[in-house]
Amino acid sequence: VITPRVGKPVEVQALWLNALWIAAQTDSRWLDLFGRGHRAFSARFWNDQRSCLYDVIDVDHVHGTADSTVRPNQVLAIGGLPLTLLEGDRAKSVVDVVERELLTPFGLRSLAPGEPGYSPRYEGGPSDRDAIYHQGAVWPWLLGPFVDAWIRVRGGTPAARAAARTAFVQPLLDCVTRN
């Protein structure tokens, strides 16, 4: 069982644009491709209605279609990678949506509650679990990119870092170090 995300998933585009940007730092022939890709990303992935990024564009390879499902992968456009693809109000809005709809003390949900197919518990036999793996289960590894994004949209200041440690990191550390 897979979660259908055929087309252009947001995290793949974030990874691709970061790779192009890194390549362009040592070879300028990648600058034009990076610039065109970055402009297209900014224009095509922004979801005005939900004030965040689409999960997938060109769904099933149909140009102009978009999946507005709120998933955590969009956070990689702002945090966890060297290059932030959004700035200002848009970047902050994405982080706010992810914090409000996906954040748990242990990581980010793989799907927002209220979305079609959301499953609040990862349970059952192997085939049951396979069917709901990306439908709400919490992914701890995404807490790192989220915290990075949260700090970035707050200016990367020492105060923002301290606030993030208190709000997100310390509760997780407290939980895993209890006897």
Sequence and secondary structure as in RCSB ss.txt:
>XXXX:A:sequence
VITPRVGKPVEVQALWLNALWIAAQTDSRWLDLFGRGHRAFSARFWNDQRSCLYDVIDVDHVHGTADSTVRPNQV
LAIGGLPLTLLEGDRAKSVVDVVERELLTPFGLRSLAPGEPGYSPRYEGGPSDRDAIYHQGAVWPWLLGPFVDAW
IRVRGGTPAARAAARTAFVQPLLDCVTRN
>XXXX:A:secstr
      SEEHHHHHHHHHHHHHHHTT GGGHHHHHHHHHHHHHHSEETTTTEE SEESGGG TT EE    GGGG
GGTSSSSS S  HHHHHHHHHHHHHHHEETTEEESS TTSTT  S   SSHHHHHHHTTTT EEGGGHHHHHHHH
HHTTTT HHHHHHHIIIIIHHHHHHHT  
